[in-house]
Amino acid sequence: MHQPVSPPLPPVSPTGRPDLPVALGKVIRNSPAAHAIRLLGDRWSFLVVRDAFLGRTRFDEFVQTTGAPRSTLTKRLATLTTRGVLARHPYQSHPPRDDYLLTPMGEDLYDFAVSVWHWEITHGPKNAGTTVPDRLRHRLCGQAFDPVTVCLDCGQPVLPREVAYRVEAEQIEAAEAALEDGSPQRRSRPPGPGQIPGDPSMLQAAELIGDQWTPLLISALLLGIRRYDEFQKELKAATNILADRLRLLVEAGVVRRIAYQDHPLRYEYRLTRKGRDLYPVIMALHRWGERWLVPEAAVGLHHHCIDTPLATATVCSYCRHPLKRGDVTFKVSVPVR
């Protein structure tokens, strides 16, 4: 590890937000995490990735455990295959049938998967029939563990207040123009837990992360945006979608409303501990998006310990070794392939 040199963070505005050369909304919308959300920020895609890490590989298994309509599932599998997250491998010729297996790109979502697992186990409901393990065990040290996101330079856990943003203003403006035809789709809230059949594992995470808008709202909250009109201005969300997603976050206990004005009554929104604990999930999406989707991203992160791009790993809380899928064992209440 490098010796920390503790450079100063970028200037902070009076609101407590980073002082950047472009609007915060542009930073959020063009970050590697946002690119990852455009690919994975869909309930059915999220559940397919969940199932792939639980060892499920076949179309009929995905139908049964995700509850997705067959036509919808066909489209999501095609997208994940075309984009390189999954690969098809024939297992039967008459009639032709394929397994859907994680590629190296898909396997690299493991940090994301274990971060979501940790958040769901810590904060999610205990659903009957879940296949999510209560504990993970690390083969290298033999201990049950929690995943921890750390800086590879100093070895310390990565906290939002210790991370600075570095942006390329011209590059962001060009990327922003390219987003005009590819902004998150304006759709209704996805079905909530208990509204669809299938495996109930991680349904609360699927409701929050398996959506194009809620992860962007959480990112905005982490950057200090708190009021309705600011969300609308920075994220360019339609009013009905914004109101619906904020209501969802409040109902889920991820955000709380605090009145800041009486006449007329106005509220601001702040992350609860449950909401702040989603930070490792957002960080894992950022790292994966940077590695596989936008390696020359206009938005980069720097840790306070050293003035170089932030490199992170998700490690075992006991022995601090980086986690690899093959080194982690678990048991589930319902058998999976």
C-alpha positions as CSV (number, residue, x, y, z in Angstrom):
1,M,0.0,0.0,0.0
2,H,1.1,3.6,-0.6
3,Q,1.9,5.8,2.3
4,P,-1.1,8.2,2.8
5,V,-0.3,11.8,2.0
6,S,-3.7,13.3,3.0
7,P,-4.2,15.9,0.3
8,P,-7.0,18.3,0.8
9,L,-10.4,17.5,-0.6
10,P,-11.9,19.9,-3.2
11,P,-13.6,23.0,-1.9
12,V,-17.0,22.5,-0.4
13,S,-19.8,25.0,-0.9
14,P,-21.8,26.5,2.0
15,T,-24.5,23.8,1.5
16,G,-21.9,21.1,2.3
17,R,-21.8,19.8,-1.3
18,P,-18.6,19.4,-3.4
19,D,-17.7,22.5,-5.4
20,L,-17.5,21.2,-8.9
21,P,-17.1,22.9,-12.3
22,V,-20.5,21.5,-13.6
23,A,-23.9,20.9,-12.1
24,L,-24.2,18.0,-9.6
25,G,-27.0,16.5,-11.7
26,K,-24.7,16.2,-14.7
27,V,-22.1,14.5,-12.5
28,I,-24.7,12.0,-11.2
29,R,-26.2,11.3,-14.6
30,N,-22.9,10.7,-16.3
31,S,-21.1,8.7,-13.6
32,P,-20.0,5.1,-14.2
33,A,-22.6,4.1,-11.6
34,A,-25.4,5.7,-13.7
35,H,-24.2,3.8,-16.8
36,A,-24.4,0.6,-14.7
37,I,-27.9,1.5,-13.6
38,R,-29.0,2.0,-17.2
39,L,-28.0,-1.6,-17.8
40,L,-29.0,-3.3,-14.5
41,G,-31.5,-0.8,-13.1
42,D,-34.5,-3.0,-14.0
43,R,-36.3,-5.3,-11.5
44,W,-36.1,-8.4,-13.8
45,S,-32.5,-7.8,-14.8
46,F,-31.6,-7.4,-11.1
47,L,-33.3,-10.7,-10.2
48,V,-31.7,-12.6,-13.1
49,V,-28.3,-11.5,-11.8
50,R,-29.3,-12.5,-8.2
51,D,-30.3,-15.9,-9.5
52,A,-27.1,-16.3,-11.6
53,F,-25.0,-15.9,-8.4
54,L,-27.2,-18.4,-6.6
55,G,-26.4,-21.0,-9.3
56,R,-29.5,-20.8,-11.5
57,T,-28.8,-21.0,-15.2
58,R,-31.9,-22.1,-17.1
59,F,-34.8,-20.2,-18.6
60,D,-37.5,-22.1,-16.7
61,E,-35.7,-21.6,-13.5
62,F,-35.6,-17.8,-14.1
63,V,-39.3,-17.8,-14.9
64,Q,-40.1,-19.6,-11.7
65,T,-37.9,-17.6,-9.3
66,T,-38.2,-14.1,-10.8
67,G,-41.9,-14.2,-11.5
68,A,-41.1,-12.3,-14.8
69,P,-43.5,-12.9,-17.8
70,R,-41.8,-15.2,-20.3
71,S,-41.7,-12.5,-23.0
72,T,-40.2,-9.9,-20.6
73,L,-37.6,-12.4,-19.4
74,T,-36.6,-13.3,-23.0
75,K,-35.9,-9.7,-23.6
76,R,-33.9,-9.2,-20.4
77,L,-31.8,-12.3,-21.0
78,A,-31.1,-11.1,-24.6
79,T,-30.0,-7.7,-23.4
80,L,-27.7,-9.2,-20.6
81,T,-26.3,-11.6,-23.2
82,T,-25.7,-8.9,-25.9
83,R,-24.1,-6.6,-23.4
84,G,-21.7,-9.3,-22.2
85,V,-23.0,-10.0,-18.7
86,L,-24.3,-13.5,-19.5
87,A,-23.3,-16.1,-22.2
88,R,-25.4,-18.8,-23.6
89,H,-24.1,-22.4,-23.5
90,P,-26.1,-25.2,-25.1
91,Y,-26.9,-28.1,-22.9
92,Q,-29.5,-29.9,-25.1
93,S,-29.8,-30.1,-28.9
94,H,-33.3,-31.6,-29.4
95,P,-35.0,-29.3,-28.8
96,P,-32.2,-26.7,-28.5
97,R,-31.8,-25.4,-24.9
98,D,-29.2,-23.1,-23.4
99,D,-27.8,-22.4,-20.0
100,Y,-27.2,-18.7,-19.2
101,L,-23.8,-18.4,-17.4
102,L,-22.1,-15.4,-16.0
103,T,-19.2,-14.1,-18.1
104,P,-16.1,-12.5,-16.6
105,M,-17.9,-9.2,-16.9
106,G,-20.9,-10.8,-15.0
107,E,-18.7,-12.4,-12.4
108,D,-17.2,-9.0,-11.7
109,L,-20.5,-8.0,-10.3
110,Y,-19.7,-10.1,-7.3
111,D,-18.8,-7.1,-5.1
112,F,-22.2,-5.6,-6.0
113,A,-24.0,-8.9,-5.2
114,V,-22.4,-9.3,-1.8
115,S,-23.0,-5.6,-1.0
116,V,-26.7,-6.0,-1.8
117,W,-26.8,-9.2,0.2
118,H,-25.3,-7.4,3.3
119,W,-27.8,-4.6,3.0
120,E,-30.7,-6.9,2.6
121,I,-29.7,-9.1,5.5
122,T,-29.2,-6.0,7.7
123,H,-32.2,-4.0,6.7
124,G,-34.6,-6.2,4.7
125,P,-37.7,-8.1,5.8
126,K,-37.3,-11.8,6.7
127,N,-39.3,-13.4,4.0
128,A,-40.4,-17.0,4.2
129,G,-39.0,-19.2,1.5
130,T,-36.0,-16.9,0.8
131,T,-32.9,-18.4,-0.7
132,V,-30.5,-15.7,0.6
133,P,-28.1,-17.1,3.2
134,D,-28.0,-15.6,6.7
135,R,-24.3,-15.7,6.8
136,L,-21.4,-16.1,4.3
137,R,-18.2,-17.9,5.2
138,H,-14.7,-17.1,3.9
139,R,-12.7,-20.2,3.0
140,L,-9.4,-18.5,3.3
141,C,-9.9,-17.7,7.0
142,G,-12.7,-20.1,7.8
143,Q,-14.8,-17.3,9.4
144,A,-18.2,-15.9,8.9
145,F,-17.9,-12.4,7.7
146,D,-19.5,-9.2,6.5
147,P,-18.3,-7.6,3.2
148,V,-16.4,-4.3,3.7
149,T,-15.5,-1.8,0.9
150,V,-12.0,-0.5,1.5
151,C,-9.5,1.8,-0.3
152,L,-6.7,-0.3,-1.7
153,D,-4.2,2.5,-0.9
154,C,-4.8,2.9,2.8
155,G,-6.9,-0.2,3.6
156,Q,-9.6,1.8,5.4
157,P,-13.3,1.5,4.8
158,V,-14.5,4.0,2.2
159,L,-16.9,6.6,3.6
160,P,-18.9,9.2,1.6
161,R,-17.4,12.2,3.3
162,E,-13.9,11.0,2.5
163,V,-14.4,10.7,-1.2
164,A,-13.8,13.5,-3.6
165,Y,-15.1,13.8,-7.2
166,R,-12.9,14.7,-10.1
167,V,-14.7,15.7,-13.3
168,E,-13.8,16.5,-16.8
169,A,-16.1,19.4,-17.6
170,E,-15.9,19.2,-21.4
171,Q,-16.2,15.5,-21.4
172,I,-19.3,15.7,-19.2
173,E,-20.9,18.3,-21.4
174,A,-20.4,16.0,-24.5
175,A,-21.7,13.0,-22.6
176,E,-24.7,15.0,-21.3
177,A,-25.7,15.9,-24.9
178,A,-25.5,12.2,-25.8
179,L,-27.9,11.4,-23.0
180,E,-30.8,13.4,-24.4
181,D,-32.2,10.3,-26.2
182,G,-31.2,7.8,-23.6
183,S,-32.4,9.2,-20.3
184,P,-34.1,6.8,-17.8
185,Q,-37.4,5.6,-19.1
186,R,-40.4,7.2,-17.5
187,R,-42.4,4.3,-16.1
188,S,-44.5,3.5,-13.1
189,R,-43.2,2.1,-9.9
190,P,-42.3,-1.6,-10.2
191,P,-44.3,-4.2,-8.4
192,G,-43.6,-4.3,-4.6
193,P,-42.6,-7.3,-2.5
194,G,-45.3,-9.8,-2.4
195,Q,-47.0,-8.6,-5.6
196,I,-45.4,-11.2,-7.8
197,P,-44.7,-14.9,-7.5
198,G,-41.3,-16.4,-7.2
199,D,-38.3,-16.4,-4.9
200,P,-38.8,-13.6,-2.3
201,S,-35.1,-13.1,-1.8
202,M,-33.8,-9.5,-2.0
203,L,-37.2,-8.2,-3.2
204,Q,-36.8,-4.9,-1.2
205,A,-33.4,-4.3,-2.8
206,A,-34.9,-5.2,-6.2
207,E,-37.7,-2.6,-5.6
208,L,-35.1,0.1,-4.8
209,I,-32.1,-0.8,-7.0
210,G,-34.1,-2.5,-9.8
211,D,-35.3,0.9,-11.0
212,Q,-33.8,3.6,-13.2
213,W,-34.6,6.5,-10.8
214,T,-34.2,5.5,-7.1
215,P,-30.4,4.8,-7.3
216,L,-29.9,8.2,-8.9
217,L,-32.0,9.8,-6.1
218,I,-29.9,8.0,-3.5
219,S,-26.7,9.3,-5.2
220,A,-28.1,12.8,-5.2
221,L,-28.9,12.5,-1.4
222,L,-25.4,11.3,-0.8
223,L,-24.1,14.4,-2.5
224,G,-26.2,16.7,-0.4
225,I,-29.2,17.4,-2.6
226,R,-32.3,17.4,-0.3
227,R,-35.2,19.4,-1.6
228,Y,-37.8,18.5,-4.2
229,D,-37.2,21.3,-6.6
230,E,-33.4,20.6,-6.5
231,F,-34.0,16.9,-7.3
232,Q,-36.2,17.9,-10.2
233,K,-33.7,20.4,-11.5
234,E,-30.6,18.2,-11.2
235,L,-32.0,14.8,-12.2
236,K,-34.5,16.2,-14.8
237,A,-37.2,13.8,-13.5
238,A,-40.9,14.2,-14.3
239,T,-42.8,15.4,-11.3
240,N,-45.0,12.3,-11.0
241,I,-42.0,10.0,-11.2
242,L,-40.0,12.1,-8.6
243,A,-43.0,12.2,-6.2
244,D,-43.5,8.5,-6.5
245,R,-39.9,7.5,-6.0
246,L,-39.5,9.9,-3.0
247,R,-42.6,8.3,-1.5
248,L,-41.2,4.9,-2.1
249,L,-37.9,5.8,-0.4
250,V,-39.8,7.2,2.6
251,E,-42.0,4.2,2.9
252,A,-39.0,1.9,2.7
253,G,-37.3,3.8,5.6
254,V,-34.4,4.7,3.4
255,V,-35.2,8.5,3.6
256,R,-37.0,10.6,6.2
257,R,-38.8,13.9,5.6
258,I,-38.0,16.9,7.7
259,A,-40.0,20.1,7.6
260,Y,-37.9,23.2,6.9
261,Q,-40.7,25.7,6.3
262,D,-44.2,26.1,7.8
263,H,-45.9,28.6,5.5
264,P,-46.4,26.9,3.1
265,L,-45.3,23.6,4.5
266,R,-42.1,22.4,2.8
267,Y,-40.0,19.3,3.4
268,E,-36.4,18.2,2.7
269,Y,-35.3,14.6,2.5
270,R,-32.4,13.0,4.4
271,L,-31.0,9.5,4.3
272,T,-31.5,7.3,7.3
273,R,-28.9,4.8,8.4
274,K,-30.6,2.3,6.2
275,G,-30.2,4.7,3.3
276,R,-26.6,5.5,4.0
277,D,-25.8,1.8,4.2
278,L,-26.6,1.6,0.4
279,Y,-23.3,3.5,-0.2
280,P,-21.2,0.3,-0.8
281,V,-23.8,-0.8,-3.3
282,I,-23.5,2.5,-5.3
283,M,-19.7,2.3,-5.0
284,A,-19.7,-1.3,-6.4
285,L,-21.9,-0.1,-9.3
286,H,-19.4,2.8,-9.9
287,R,-16.4,0.5,-9.9
288,W,-18.1,-2.0,-12.2
289,G,-19.3,0.7,-14.6
290,E,-15.8,2.2,-14.7
291,R,-14.2,-1.1,-15.5
292,W,-16.6,-2.5,-18.1
293,L,-18.8,0.3,-19.5
294,V,-17.0,3.6,-19.4
295,P,-13.2,3.1,-18.8
296,E,-12.6,6.7,-19.8
297,A,-15.3,8.1,-17.6
298,A,-15.8,11.8,-17.2
299,V,-16.4,11.3,-13.5
300,G,-13.7,9.9,-11.2
301,L,-13.4,9.3,-7.5
302,H,-10.4,10.1,-5.2
303,H,-10.0,9.0,-1.6
304,H,-8.7,11.5,1.0
305,C,-5.6,9.4,1.7
306,I,-3.9,9.9,-1.6
307,D,-4.3,12.1,-4.7
308,T,-4.8,9.3,-7.2
309,P,-7.9,7.7,-8.6
310,L,-9.7,5.7,-5.9
311,A,-9.2,1.9,-6.2
312,T,-11.4,-0.2,-4.0
313,A,-12.1,-3.8,-3.1
314,T,-14.7,-5.6,-1.1
315,V,-12.9,-7.6,1.6
316,C,-13.6,-10.0,4.3
317,S,-14.3,-8.2,7.6
318,Y,-12.3,-10.8,9.5
319,C,-9.1,-11.4,7.5
320,R,-9.3,-8.3,5.1
321,H,-8.6,-10.3,2.0
322,P,-10.5,-9.3,-1.2
323,L,-13.5,-11.5,-1.7
324,K,-13.7,-13.9,-4.7
325,R,-16.8,-15.9,-5.5
326,G,-15.0,-19.2,-5.3
327,D,-13.7,-18.4,-1.8
328,V,-17.1,-17.8,-0.3
329,T,-19.4,-20.5,0.9
330,F,-23.0,-20.3,2.1
331,K,-26.1,-22.4,2.8
332,V,-29.6,-21.5,1.8
333,S,-33.0,-22.5,3.1
334,V,-34.3,-23.6,-0.3
335,P,-32.0,-25.8,-2.5
336,V,-30.7,-24.2,-5.7
337,R,-28.9,-25.8,-8.6
